[in-house]
Amino acid sequence: MGIVRYRTVIGRSRELRGPDALELGFAGMIVAVAMMVAVWFGIQLVRMTQTLDAVTLARGAQINAFLYRAAHGRWPPAGARDIVVGAGKGNYVEHLVLGEGGVVTAELTLGPAPGGQAGRGVRSPGRIHGFVSFRPELLGSQDAPAISFLCGYAAPVAGAVGTTAAGHTTLARADLPPSCR
């Protein structure tokens, strides 16, 4: 006959007692780090979405500048108000300006709006103020070019005929939509 051994448990077993303080602390740290990362990504997403306000408003000014170039064979003069007149103000765009070479520049204020006022020229701590430019690029041939506008820091497309206009973007790349980086 063999020796029979019995296992003796003093106190409650792990299945009955549940997690101890070290396990709970480790789980809490994991949850805290996950929440911090989620908040950071959320802030970046909100700023990119706010920048899309400028992309939308600048589209009208880009079309007007394109039509002017098609009719006159050159870009409109800098500061021409009739090119940006229909754009007005947006939630985060303070105003649009037409620069040399058909560049449309939007002045933005991004971030949380104090007191429910989105944009509207209100500046407060924690908000980002900057510019994003939309510069024209000629594609195709010099005689009959197709015109595209580059947003922010976007690199010219290979085979572009002309991109002589200078951009005036001051916002960080992280605050811009992917197509403007």
Summary of the structure (lengths in Angstrom):
residues: 181
radius of gyration: 28.0
end to end distance: 79.6
largest distance: 109.3
contacts: 471
relative contact order: 0.13
helix: 40%
strand: 20%
